């Protein structure tokens, strides 16, 4: 008994002395102390504080099979227990009943009961005054927004208190999502002020995310950058999720379509994860640094996009648990990827890891709040929302750094090209000066030095030819080098654009060339590269066709005025010829195969040849991924994969 009285006094200490004295008189007037304490109402006067958290007066019914108020009122008193605000949050519940009472002794008061969880499916409020049912209100995000008694992102129920009335409220809650029940009794003025402040911060966060999304989308459209495209999709998904968590989406985007509120999370979350994985692949450049991470990222992305289709057909509560596991697993894996790349010296990885760490910390704190191990004075969504915003800003910084690096790399290439052009100009000027000097000597000794002058000019011409050949010929294979290929690609692209004729590109890669080097040595590897270069040259009959060594064991072929069928025919002949070719070196007979990617288009811009080259490279990658020793042409599906 002493423990119960002490608990009551502890709760009463928060109110003014006159309220304390009045409530004590009520307790003394009852003969049964235990029953009075368990059903004691909140005593409300004009001097009461304007914000009263009702958890200390709320009781929950233990039963979960009561569907009507009449049946609930027949339950014995021992089926009710004090609501524990620190208990772990649940996901998915039915027939969950709450009850609390408010006594107004002598004032006319206007108050608003606020339930600050905009994601509850169904809320039925039974309002009784002095034991008589006076109102029944049904709310929830399964109903259109207009059915709410007060048009607000959260659920509000206005109450008018007259002197001497005891108001009892029974609330029945059904929801498939998170059951978080922050019940607060507000005065209308203070609720308006706190709502405006809260909406301001929520709007700032949503506006920031939306601004970053639109900015990234415009950059993606302008630069055709996949990194910015995936990042834009990722931020757009986060913006929708944030707006839905705050109830903004339901109020402004689909107020007449409650079914959207039921499926938005289980559809957008896996889509957002998929975009995040593809963005990670690009921003960490896994294609060039770690192929195993690249494959794992793509597998997880396919899984996420598949979950988008599967989740609407799964029980909502189960889907939330599955998505929580998937989100935590993928975030952990991406964190590990970023740390590995950061320790490996990848430039963008440290900042990326910091962003992921902020999101992870937010997820962990939110998880601890949900399971009841950590009970701060904040909404459970707040830490993860802060973590998401921090991560989005960090990723924007990562993209900015990468864009700056690419710009510097292009500028460096341009400077090198200008320096090379300057050297060539100086060489020509030197040659001209030498020729002028020789001409002067020739005029002076025309008869004596005619033969000598002709020999000098011949040697100079040969030197110029050798210099030109050295700049355009690959030293190992004798075919054109990468520099000659780049210049020829631009020139043929302009011809194709002017004449509106198709141009085809072939990207050729020796399958498992590393195994040849490892097994037979690098000299044998060089010999096989030479043999393949000779074979490629044999299949190019037209003088306008160009074969070049693209780099390492890769070759590239330009076929002007050639459509896709012609290019595929040439590629297949090359592939078949090389697969039948037996290279003998140092007593070893080496069989080889190649994978070939083909792209074809009529050039329509100065950047199109580079896009055509990228498409041929993607087709080559598809041929590699399909089992090697194949010819693949670029298709839209190749790009999507």
Secondary structure, DSSP 8 states (H G I E B T S, - for coil): -HHHHHHHHHHHTTS-HHHHHHHHHHHHT-S-HHHHHHT--EEE-TTS-SEEEGGGG-EEES-S---SHHHHHTS-GGGEEE--TTS--EEEEEEEEEEEEEEE-S--EEEEEEE--TT-SEEEEEEEETTEEEEEEEESTTS-GGGSSS-SSSEEEEEEE-TTEEEEEEEEEEEEEEE---EEEE-HHHHHHHHHHHHHHHHHHHHHHHHHHHHHHHHHHHHT-HHHHHHHHHHHHHHHHHHHHTTHHHHHT-TT-HHHHHHHHHHHHHHHHHHHHHHHHHHTTHHHH-HHHHHHHHHHHHHHHHHHHHGGGS-HHHHHHHHHHHHHHHHHHHHHHHHHHHHTT-TTHHHHHHHHHHHHHHHHHHHHHHHTS---SS-HHHHHHHHHHHHHHHHHHHHHHHHHHHHHHHHHHHHHHHHHHHHHHHHHHHHHHHHHHHHHHHHHTTTTSHHHHHHHHHHHHHHHHHHHHHHHB-TTTSSB-HHHHHHHHHHHHHHHHHHT--EEEEEEEETTHHHHHHHH-HHHHHHHHHHHHHHHHHT--STT-EEEEEETTEEEEEEET--HHHHHHHHHHHHHHHHT-EEEETTEEEE--EEEEEEEE---STTHHHHHHHHHHHHHHHHHHTTSS-EEE--HHHHH-
